Amino acid sequence: MNLGLKGKVALIAGGSMGLGKAVAVQFAREGADVVICGLDDPELKQAQSEIEKESHGPVMALGVDLTNPREAVDFIRKSVKRFGTVDVLVNNAGGPPSLPFLEIDDQLWEYGFKLNLMSTIVMTREAVPIMKDRKWGRIINMTSISVKQPIDGLILSNTIRSGVIGLAKTLSTELAPFNITVNSVCPGYTLTDRVRRLAVVQAEREGVKPEDIIGRWESSIPMKRLGTPEEFAALVVFLASEQAGYITGAAIQIDGGWYRGIM
């Protein structure tokens, strides 16, 4: 299927590792011009090199701390200066730490807010006027299955990512007349470094092995396995395609059937 993404400019925040990098690789394979951002560390340059192997041209990689609004704005502005526009914006910023409620102070709450919600607001606000002028755009927010079914131990993520869903649903109505779609993707347990780290944290609390935690998660999933980053990326890229032009305001889980709710 030709997804119509060749020559489109796709900006993927948090594209230096995990699900973000998998998404960037898939956009490169579809012929899009790709810009990624991440913390300015060796992983960013490594990701740039890996994505360029799948790309028809150079991949732009910017060192950005998404908890800093000025840097988040510069991510959009520098990308537009290089490529002239932004067609697809993938808002993604990893996740805040896993801690019990009483161990989370005001500073950590503010960090989680800046990381996951404020960064989405700032980048989207910068990209929307460009998309409106062109009467075309795709905004895709990478959240978590926790927005549909809260996950124990992830109260920061459960709370703040739900705000992203409220933003996206409201914004999708406002931007629909301009042929701009706004959707959110909600991954369940997917085999990434973050999930491995969460397994280690949980294992230490319970005095068991990380493999035991991952096995427990797998047993709770109807498909009896964790998802792959490539499966997740395929959904994101489809939502950015021409064929997905009538899908907006949706929050789509990709979790192997873990979420049991009807809606």
Backbone bond lengths (Angstrom), bond angles and torsions (degrees), N, CA, C in turn:
res aa  C-N    CA-C-N  psi(-1)  N-CA   C-N-CA  omega(-1)  CA-C   N-CA-C  phi
1 M - - - 1.465 - - 1.515 109.96 -
2 N 1.315 116.75 129.64 1.462 121.32 175.43 1.522 108.64 -83.82
3 L 1.298 117.17 113.17 1.462 121.58 -175.65 1.526 113.19 -83.14
4 G 1.321 117.57 -3.17 1.459 120.36 176.46 1.505 114.28 70.18
5 L 1.323 117.38 29.44 1.460 120.89 -176.70 1.525 113.23 -104.78
6 K 1.305 117.46 -2.56 1.455 119.81 -179.93 1.531 109.93 -62.20
7 G 1.332 115.41 125.68 1.456 120.43 -179.76 1.508 114.93 84.46
8 K 1.335 117.99 -8.99 1.460 119.97 174.65 1.536 109.51 -71.29
9 V 1.311 116.39 152.98 1.460 121.20 179.18 1.531 108.28 -102.21
10 A 1.329 115.87 115.48 1.460 121.46 -176.12 1.514 110.25 -114.36
11 L 1.324 116.19 122.42 1.461 122.86 178.39 1.525 108.36 -104.33
12 I 1.324 115.58 122.61 1.462 120.52 -179.01 1.519 108.83 -118.98
13 A 1.320 116.40 106.90 1.462 120.58 175.72 1.525 109.13 -72.91
14 G 1.311 116.03 148.81 1.461 119.03 -178.75 1.515 111.88 61.26
15 G 1.331 116.53 36.58 1.459 120.60 -174.59 1.507 115.14 -91.39
16 S 1.322 117.96 12.67 1.459 119.86 -175.98 1.525 113.59 -91.21
17 M 1.326 117.26 -7.95 1.466 119.28 -178.13 1.525 110.48 -160.31
18 G 1.304 115.50 168.43 1.462 122.43 171.39 1.507 114.81 55.31
19 L 1.325 115.54 -138.48 1.461 121.28 -177.20 1.519 111.82 -64.04
20 G 1.337 116.94 -36.40 1.456 119.45 179.28 1.513 112.19 -60.88
21 K 1.328 116.91 -43.68 1.464 120.17 179.34 1.520 110.85 -66.18
22 A 1.325 117.47 -39.86 1.462 120.35 177.93 1.524 111.37 -60.99
23 V 1.326 116.28 -38.94 1.462 121.23 177.56 1.527 110.24 -64.79
24 A 1.329 116.98 -45.02 1.464 121.02 -179.63 1.520 111.24 -61.61
25 V 1.317 117.21 -41.64 1.471 121.16 177.75 1.522 110.68 -59.96
26 Q 1.329 116.87 -42.90 1.463 120.29 -178.26 1.528 111.43 -66.96
27 F 1.338 117.43 -39.14 1.467 119.65 175.78 1.531 110.53 -62.77
28 A 1.327 116.65 -40.34 1.461 119.97 178.40 1.525 110.59 -61.79
29 R 1.307 117.38 -41.05 1.466 120.92 178.88 1.524 112.20 -63.81
30 E 1.336 116.04 -28.53 1.463 120.48 179.20 1.523 112.67 -83.86
31 G 1.336 117.10 -0.35 1.455 120.15 176.23 1.510 115.08 90.66
32 A 1.324 117.84 11.01 1.467 120.30 178.16 1.525 110.13 -78.08
33 D 1.328 115.71 154.59 1.459 121.26 168.13 1.527 107.49 -80.74
34 V 1.316 116.74 123.57 1.466 121.57 -168.65 1.528 111.29 -111.62
35 V 1.330 114.47 133.48 1.460 121.87 170.80 1.524 107.26 -124.57
36 I 1.314 116.23 130.40 1.462 120.05 176.05 1.526 109.04 -121.07
37 C 1.317 114.91 157.44 1.456 119.48 169.59 1.517 108.56 -134.85
38 G 1.301 114.68 157.77 1.454 122.75 177.69 1.507 107.73 -170.87
39 L 1.307 116.77 177.91 1.451 119.45 175.25 1.524 109.41 -61.91
40 D 1.309 116.01 146.24 1.466 121.07 -175.27 1.526 108.91 -76.96
41 D 1.335 114.99 83.15 1.459 120.25 -179.65 1.532 108.99 -143.24
42 P 1.329 118.42 175.96 1.467 120.02 -176.90 1.533 114.39 -57.18
43 E 1.334 116.92 -28.73 1.458 118.97 -178.97 1.525 111.96 -64.18
44 L 1.338 117.42 -31.16 1.463 120.86 179.87 1.525 110.36 -65.33
45 K 1.321 117.53 -47.94 1.464 120.74 179.44 1.526 111.24 -66.07
46 Q 1.317 116.74 -37.77 1.463 120.40 178.07 1.522 110.54 -63.44
47 A 1.339 116.27 -43.53 1.464 120.13 178.26 1.519 110.54 -62.94
48 Q 1.318 117.56 -42.69 1.466 121.26 178.85 1.527 110.17 -56.51
49 S 1.324 116.19 -45.69 1.466 120.93 -179.63 1.530 111.22 -62.77
50 E 1.330 117.17 -43.30 1.469 121.32 -179.03 1.524 111.28 -65.52
51 I 1.334 116.69 -41.33 1.466 120.43 -178.62 1.521 110.82 -69.34
52 E 1.330 116.82 -37.07 1.463 120.15 -179.48 1.528 111.76 -62.86
53 K 1.320 118.25 -26.73 1.462 120.97 177.59 1.528 111.33 -65.49
54 E 1.338 116.52 -22.36 1.466 121.55 -179.68 1.529 111.57 -101.68
55 S 1.325 117.34 -3.58 1.451 121.47 -170.14 1.523 111.89 -101.17
56 H 1.342 115.24 155.68 1.463 120.83 175.77 1.525 111.34 -83.42
57 G 1.318 117.93 -6.81 1.458 122.00 -178.64 1.512 110.66 -157.73
58 P 1.344 116.86 -177.68 1.462 120.92 -179.01 1.531 111.97 -61.56
59 V 1.307 115.53 146.42 1.464 122.74 175.78 1.519 107.89 -104.42
60 M 1.316 116.46 130.57 1.459 120.89 179.13 1.528 108.91 -89.08
61 A 1.328 116.76 130.30 1.465 121.85 179.61 1.514 109.40 -127.12
62 L 1.317 116.68 126.26 1.455 122.29 -175.83 1.527 110.41 -120.75
63 G 1.324 116.35 132.03 1.451 120.64 173.57 1.515 110.22 -76.32
64 V 1.324 116.05 117.07 1.470 120.91 -173.74 1.529 110.01 -141.00
65 D 1.310 115.99 133.66 1.462 122.12 168.60 1.527 106.81 -98.29
66 L 1.310 117.11 106.03 1.461 120.96 -173.16 1.527 113.24 -70.74
67 T 1.321 118.48 -10.18 1.462 119.14 174.11 1.527 111.13 -79.80
68 N 1.326 117.09 -6.98 1.464 122.80 176.78 1.528 108.29 -101.60
69 P 1.331 118.62 108.05 1.469 120.41 -175.63 1.521 113.88 -55.97
70 R 1.310 117.22 -35.94 1.468 119.89 -179.65 1.529 110.54 -64.10
71 E 1.318 117.00 -41.70 1.461 120.28 178.83 1.524 111.02 -68.22
72 A 1.330 116.92 -36.29 1.466 120.36 178.03 1.528 110.53 -63.83
73 V 1.335 116.96 -41.37 1.468 121.25 176.85 1.528 110.25 -64.26
74 D 1.327 116.73 -43.08 1.464 120.70 -179.16 1.526 111.68 -63.02
75 F 1.321 117.51 -31.28 1.469 120.39 175.90 1.527 110.64 -56.42
76 I 1.323 116.23 -45.19 1.464 120.16 179.00 1.526 110.36 -70.00
77 R 1.306 117.06 -47.42 1.471 120.66 -174.68 1.528 112.30 -64.45
78 K 1.305 117.52 -42.72 1.466 120.30 179.15 1.526 111.09 -67.04
79 S 1.315 116.86 -35.60 1.468 120.40 177.56 1.525 110.53 -65.38
80 V 1.324 116.62 -43.78 1.463 121.08 179.85 1.525 110.49 -66.56
81 K 1.326 116.54 -37.82 1.466 119.65 177.79 1.523 110.54 -61.51
82 R 1.325 117.34 -36.30 1.468 121.72 -178.82 1.526 112.15 -77.12
83 F 1.333 116.51 -45.49 1.463 119.96 -171.73 1.530 114.60 -109.22
84 G 1.324 116.95 -7.79 1.456 119.99 174.83 1.506 115.71 89.51
85 T 1.323 117.73 -13.32 1.462 119.75 -177.63 1.524 109.80 -165.87
86 V 1.317 115.74 178.97 1.461 122.55 168.38 1.524 107.15 -138.59
87 D 1.321 115.83 122.06 1.465 121.20 179.08 1.523 111.85 -98.44
88 V 1.333 115.50 -37.51 1.464 121.53 -176.89 1.517 108.75 -129.88
89 L 1.330 115.83 130.10 1.462 121.09 174.43 1.525 108.62 -121.18
90 V 1.319 115.47 119.82 1.465 121.13 175.74 1.519 107.80 -106.60
91 N 1.330 115.77 108.89 1.461 121.73 179.09 1.525 109.76 -84.19
92 N 1.318 115.56 119.30 1.457 119.96 -175.69 1.516 108.25 -155.75
93 A 1.324 116.68 135.51 1.471 118.35 -177.73 1.523 112.79 -151.06
94 G 1.320 117.43 34.45 1.455 117.61 179.54 1.515 111.55 63.74
95 G 1.310 116.27 -157.50 1.460 118.96 -177.66 1.515 112.06 -137.80
96 P 1.331 117.15 153.30 1.472 121.38 177.40 1.527 110.45 -72.11
97 P 1.330 117.81 167.44 1.464 120.68 -175.11 1.528 113.37 -67.04
98 S 1.323 114.14 157.95 1.460 122.00 177.91 1.530 108.70 -94.16
99 L 1.351 115.34 112.07 1.460 121.02 -179.11 1.524 109.98 -147.32
100 P 1.339 117.99 152.95 1.466 120.60 172.40 1.520 110.79 -65.64
101 F 1.316 117.31 156.64 1.457 123.45 -174.69 1.525 112.86 -53.33
102 L 1.331 116.84 -47.14 1.465 120.19 -174.32 1.529 113.54 -74.65
103 E 1.319 117.37 -7.36 1.464 120.50 177.05 1.530 111.66 -98.19
104 I 1.337 117.19 3.31 1.463 120.94 -178.60 1.523 108.67 -103.45
105 D 1.330 116.23 113.65 1.457 119.80 -179.76 1.531 110.66 -89.84
106 D 1.324 115.71 178.91 1.467 120.29 -178.01 1.525 112.12 -60.28
107 Q 1.316 116.38 -35.68 1.461 120.46 -178.84 1.524 111.24 -63.91
108 L 1.332 116.58 -40.81 1.466 119.96 178.59 1.523 111.93 -69.65
109 W 1.336 116.68 -37.73 1.463 119.48 176.01 1.526 110.18 -61.08
110 E 1.327 115.86 -43.24 1.460 119.81 179.55 1.526 111.01 -65.64
111 Y 1.322 116.59 -38.65 1.466 120.62 177.33 1.527 110.96 -60.91
112 G 1.333 116.41 -47.35 1.461 120.02 179.21 1.520 112.13 -61.80
113 F 1.328 116.72 -40.07 1.467 121.72 177.98 1.525 110.82 -61.89
114 K 1.328 116.52 -46.77 1.467 119.97 -179.79 1.523 111.62 -66.64
115 L 1.332 116.42 -40.10 1.461 120.87 -176.21 1.519 112.77 -66.18
116 N 1.319 117.30 -48.76 1.458 119.99 -170.51 1.524 115.52 -102.34
117 L 1.321 118.16 -36.83 1.458 119.32 -177.01 1.530 111.94 -98.04
118 M 1.321 118.06 -51.78 1.456 119.38 -175.78 1.519 112.07 -65.66
119 S 1.325 117.71 -36.00 1.466 119.57 177.96 1.526 110.89 -63.07
120 T 1.332 116.43 -38.63 1.466 120.74 177.37 1.525 110.62 -64.15
121 I 1.322 116.78 -44.44 1.467 121.12 179.20 1.534 110.46 -61.15
122 V 1.318 116.66 -48.37 1.462 121.29 -174.57 1.524 111.20 -64.88
123 M 1.330 117.85 -47.31 1.468 120.16 -178.17 1.522 111.38 -67.77
124 T 1.321 116.29 -39.91 1.460 119.84 179.27 1.521 111.16 -65.01
125 R 1.306 116.57 -42.84 1.468 121.28 179.83 1.527 111.29 -61.08
126 E 1.302 116.93 -33.85 1.464 120.84 179.74 1.527 111.61 -76.12
127 A 1.334 116.79 -33.61 1.471 120.55 -175.57 1.525 113.23 -84.75
128 V 1.325 117.94 -30.65 1.467 121.02 -172.54 1.533 114.04 -58.63
129 P 1.339 121.03 -45.39 1.468 118.73 179.93 1.529 113.41 -57.52
130 I 1.323 116.86 -35.48 1.467 120.78 178.87 1.523 109.72 -67.57
131 M 1.318 116.98 -44.74 1.460 121.09 179.11 1.528 111.13 -64.37
132 K 1.326 116.76 -39.80 1.468 119.94 179.56 1.525 111.27 -63.15
133 D 1.314 117.67 -39.78 1.465 120.81 178.31 1.514 111.36 -62.56
134 R 1.328 116.92 -33.61 1.464 121.44 -177.13 1.532 112.68 -91.36
135 K 1.338 115.80 -7.05 1.471 121.53 -178.38 1.532 111.78 56.80
136 W 1.318 115.31 37.44 1.480 120.09 177.69 1.512 108.77 -164.51
137 G 1.319 115.54 137.35 1.452 118.96 175.91 1.514 112.06 -178.81
138 R 1.316 114.58 156.41 1.463 121.91 176.82 1.528 108.05 -132.99
139 I 1.327 115.82 122.44 1.460 121.87 174.66 1.525 107.31 -116.75
140 I 1.313 115.44 122.79 1.464 120.68 -176.60 1.519 108.29 -128.05
141 N 1.317 116.19 122.99 1.457 122.29 -179.09 1.525 110.02 -102.20
142 M 1.315 115.88 125.62 1.464 120.67 176.17 1.525 108.03 -90.51
143 T 1.334 116.19 112.12 1.465 120.66 -177.25 1.534 109.71 -116.09
144 S 1.303 118.17 -120.98 1.461 122.02 -177.12 1.520 108.76 -164.76
145 I 1.307 115.81 155.03 1.468 120.21 174.44 1.528 110.72 -60.84
146 S 1.334 116.44 -16.61 1.468 120.63 -179.40 1.522 112.16 -65.00
147 V 1.347 118.84 -16.46 1.462 119.64 177.13 1.519 110.53 -73.58
148 K 1.330 117.54 -17.63 1.466 121.32 178.17 1.525 111.45 -104.14
149 Q 1.310 116.28 -32.92 1.463 121.48 179.03 1.522 107.72 -143.64
150 P 1.339 118.12 100.76 1.458 120.33 -176.44 1.526 112.50 -52.86
151 I 1.324 114.58 142.03 1.460 121.39 -178.59 1.524 109.01 -103.99
152 D 1.321 116.73 129.48 1.460 121.64 179.89 1.532 110.19 -56.21
153 G 1.335 115.56 136.27 1.451 120.72 177.65 1.514 114.55 87.37
154 L 1.329 117.08 -5.76 1.471 120.57 -178.47 1.524 110.90 -118.01
155 I 1.328 116.31 46.53 1.460 119.31 -174.26 1.529 112.54 -62.91
156 L 1.333 117.94 -33.67 1.461 120.30 176.22 1.527 110.38 -61.84
157 S 1.313 116.13 -51.53 1.463 121.06 -179.54 1.520 111.38 -64.43
158 N 1.336 116.59 -44.39 1.465 120.67 -179.55 1.529 111.09 -55.57
159 T 1.318 115.54 -41.07 1.468 120.93 -175.07 1.519 112.39 -77.11
160 I 1.302 116.15 -52.23 1.467 120.43 -170.49 1.526 111.84 -75.88
161 R 1.317 117.98 -38.76 1.474 119.63 179.38 1.533 110.98 -65.37
162 S 1.320 117.04 -28.89 1.468 118.84 176.71 1.522 111.17 -63.34
163 G 1.335 116.71 -30.78 1.458 120.33 175.12 1.522 112.08 -64.07
164 V 1.325 116.86 -34.70 1.467 120.88 177.38 1.522 110.27 -62.97
165 I 1.327 116.27 -38.92 1.468 119.77 179.39 1.526 110.60 -65.16
166 G 1.328 117.26 -42.41 1.466 120.12 177.70 1.516 111.64 -62.01
167 L 1.318 116.51 -41.74 1.460 121.33 177.05 1.528 110.61 -61.02
168 A 1.320 116.61 -48.54 1.465 121.09 -175.57 1.524 111.82 -64.22
169 K 1.317 116.24 -42.65 1.462 119.59 -178.22 1.524 110.99 -63.93
170 T 1.322 116.61 -42.26 1.461 121.01 179.53 1.527 111.07 -68.40
171 L 1.330 115.41 -44.38 1.456 120.50 -177.18 1.530 111.82 -67.00
172 S 1.326 116.82 -31.30 1.469 119.40 -178.53 1.528 111.25 -60.62
173 T 1.319 117.23 -36.48 1.468 120.87 178.25 1.525 111.04 -69.53
174 E 1.319 115.35 -42.03 1.463 120.17 -178.73 1.527 112.40 -64.56
175 L 1.320 116.68 -34.94 1.465 120.27 -173.87 1.524 114.35 -97.78
176 A 1.316 117.52 -8.45 1.464 120.28 -178.06 1.532 113.41 -56.15
177 P 1.335 120.91 -40.40 1.468 119.79 179.96 1.527 113.97 -63.08
178 F 1.332 116.92 -14.15 1.461 120.43 -179.05 1.533 111.94 -101.06
179 N 1.328 116.47 12.92 1.464 121.08 179.90 1.535 111.40 62.60
180 I 1.308 115.08 34.57 1.464 121.91 176.12 1.526 107.77 -112.62
181 T 1.312 117.10 123.23 1.461 120.27 177.95 1.529 109.75 -99.72
182 V 1.316 114.99 148.39 1.464 121.86 178.56 1.525 107.89 -131.58
183 N 1.309 116.24 113.09 1.454 120.78 -178.19 1.523 110.87 -133.33
184 S 1.324 115.36 161.68 1.458 121.55 177.77 1.513 109.48 -126.86
185 V 1.321 115.45 143.15 1.462 120.63 177.21 1.520 108.10 -115.55
186 C 1.327 115.56 138.92 1.458 121.77 -169.65 1.522 109.97 -123.61
187 P 1.332 117.35 86.37 1.462 118.86 -178.62 1.518 112.21 -71.39
188 G 1.322 114.48 141.50 1.446 120.45 169.54 1.519 109.10 -88.60
189 Y 1.316 117.08 -149.68 1.459 120.14 -179.34 1.526 109.76 -67.96
190 T 1.339 114.74 113.29 1.455 122.51 -179.04 1.517 107.42 -125.90
191 L 1.307 117.39 140.75 1.456 121.41 -171.71 1.525 110.93 -76.08
192 T 1.320 115.30 84.85 1.467 122.79 176.90 1.523 108.65 -122.32
193 D 1.333 115.78 170.92 1.468 119.52 178.32 1.524 111.14 -62.37
194 R 1.356 117.01 -35.82 1.467 119.47 179.48 1.529 110.33 -62.85
195 V 1.319 117.85 -43.65 1.458 120.94 -179.97 1.532 109.98 -65.29
196 R 1.314 116.66 -38.17 1.468 119.23 176.24 1.524 110.72 -61.89
197 R 1.346 116.51 -41.21 1.470 119.88 178.17 1.521 111.55 -65.06
198 L 1.335 116.87 -40.95 1.462 119.74 177.28 1.522 110.75 -61.16
199 A 1.332 116.60 -37.00 1.464 120.56 178.44 1.526 110.48 -65.10
200 V 1.327 116.87 -38.33 1.461 120.79 178.63 1.530 110.71 -65.33
201 V 1.333 116.51 -45.23 1.469 120.76 179.23 1.526 110.86 -60.07
202 Q 1.332 115.58 -47.73 1.456 119.81 -179.18 1.536 111.24 -64.69
203 A 1.318 116.35 -38.57 1.468 120.54 -179.98 1.530 111.23 -63.92
204 E 1.333 115.85 -39.45 1.464 119.69 178.80 1.521 111.28 -65.00
205 R 1.329 116.52 -36.89 1.470 120.16 178.70 1.520 111.12 -65.75
206 E 1.336 115.58 -36.36 1.462 119.64 -174.05 1.524 113.49 -97.06
207 G 1.332 117.17 -7.86 1.446 120.41 -179.10 1.514 113.46 71.60
208 V 1.319 116.48 33.90 1.468 121.25 178.63 1.526 108.60 -124.76
209 K 1.332 116.61 -176.33 1.450 121.48 179.66 1.536 110.45 -89.88
210 P 1.337 117.43 149.51 1.468 120.01 176.80 1.528 112.77 -56.12
211 E 1.335 116.54 -35.06 1.467 119.09 178.93 1.524 111.80 -62.24
212 D 1.344 115.96 -31.42 1.461 119.81 178.16 1.530 110.51 -66.62
213 I 1.333 116.11 -39.16 1.461 120.57 179.32 1.529 109.90 -66.36
214 I 1.324 116.91 -46.50 1.463 120.16 178.98 1.522 110.74 -62.23
215 G 1.337 116.97 -39.92 1.470 120.24 177.18 1.520 111.92 -62.39
216 R 1.334 117.10 -37.80 1.467 120.79 177.03 1.523 110.53 -63.70
217 W 1.343 116.10 -44.30 1.459 119.27 177.94 1.529 110.74 -60.71
218 E 1.312 115.97 -44.37 1.470 119.54 -179.30 1.525 111.64 -61.30
219 S 1.320 115.98 -37.70 1.468 119.36 -178.54 1.524 111.91 -69.19
220 S 1.356 117.34 -21.54 1.467 121.06 180.00 1.533 112.49 -86.39
221 I 1.316 116.70 -7.46 1.462 122.11 -177.25 1.522 108.97 -99.06
222 P 1.332 118.66 126.97 1.464 119.44 -179.42 1.524 114.00 -53.34
223 M 1.333 118.43 -33.44 1.464 120.60 179.66 1.527 112.71 -82.55
224 K 1.345 116.24 -2.78 1.471 123.19 173.70 1.524 114.00 58.81
225 R 1.307 116.38 33.15 1.462 120.49 174.98 1.519 108.89 -159.06
226 L 1.326 115.28 163.12 1.452 120.30 171.81 1.527 109.02 -84.43
227 G 1.319 115.84 153.18 1.451 120.07 178.08 1.519 111.35 -74.30
228 T 1.325 115.76 168.00 1.457 120.79 176.38 1.528 109.48 -107.45
229 P 1.324 117.35 151.52 1.463 119.78 175.93 1.526 112.73 -57.17
230 E 1.320 117.54 -33.48 1.465 121.12 -179.09 1.523 111.62 -66.59
231 E 1.325 117.40 -37.28 1.464 120.71 177.09 1.528 110.41 -64.74
232 F 1.314 115.61 -41.44 1.459 120.17 178.13 1.526 110.94 -64.07
233 A 1.325 116.76 -45.57 1.464 121.29 -178.23 1.519 111.61 -60.21
234 A 1.325 117.20 -35.80 1.462 120.45 -179.57 1.531 111.01 -61.06
235 L 1.338 116.72 -37.91 1.466 120.25 178.37 1.523 111.02 -67.55
236 V 1.324 116.97 -44.36 1.466 120.59 -178.92 1.523 110.68 -60.78
237 V 1.313 116.40 -46.72 1.461 120.33 -177.63 1.527 111.00 -65.66
238 F 1.320 117.73 -36.96 1.466 119.18 176.11 1.525 110.84 -62.32
239 L 1.319 117.88 -41.99 1.466 120.59 179.61 1.530 111.94 -63.61
240 A 1.324 116.89 -21.75 1.466 120.86 177.05 1.527 112.59 -86.37
241 S 1.315 117.62 -6.38 1.457 121.49 -171.12 1.527 112.72 -82.19
242 E 1.321 114.63 168.74 1.462 120.94 173.34 1.526 110.56 -62.49
243 Q 1.321 116.52 -37.95 1.468 120.60 -176.92 1.524 112.95 -64.86
244 A 1.315 117.69 -21.27 1.473 121.26 -178.35 1.523 112.32 -95.85
245 G 1.320 117.15 18.89 1.455 120.65 -174.40 1.517 115.63 -65.23
246 Y 1.335 118.09 -15.11 1.469 120.82 -179.75 1.527 111.61 -103.55
247 I 1.323 116.53 8.59 1.460 121.46 177.50 1.524 108.29 -104.23
248 T 1.318 117.11 114.45 1.458 120.54 176.38 1.523 109.93 -151.69
249 G 1.314 115.66 152.10 1.462 121.06 -178.52 1.517 113.58 74.87
250 A 1.327 116.91 12.44 1.463 120.57 -176.19 1.524 111.41 -94.30
251 A 1.314 115.21 149.70 1.467 122.42 171.22 1.525 105.66 -123.08
252 I 1.314 115.95 103.65 1.467 121.88 -168.94 1.520 109.93 -105.19
253 Q 1.330 116.23 121.74 1.451 118.96 177.60 1.531 110.26 -85.18
254 I 1.330 115.02 146.83 1.462 121.84 173.28 1.519 105.06 -134.79
255 D 1.336 114.72 95.10 1.466 119.61 -164.81 1.522 114.50 -146.52
256 G 1.324 117.11 14.31 1.471 118.96 178.75 1.510 113.54 67.45
257 G 1.350 118.05 16.61 1.466 122.37 179.43 1.510 113.88 91.02
258 W 1.345 117.83 9.92 1.473 120.34 -177.08 1.525 112.34 -60.86
259 Y 1.326 116.20 -43.23 1.475 119.93 179.70 1.518 109.42 -74.23
260 R 1.332 117.07 126.64 1.469 120.85 -172.77 1.523 113.18 -102.91
261 G 1.334 118.47 -2.54 1.447 120.02 -178.01 1.522 112.31 -68.41
262 I 1.336 116.68 159.05 1.459 121.68 -178.05 1.526 110.05 -76.53
263 M 1.326 117.86 -39.94 1.460 121.28 -176.91 1.534 111.05 -99.48
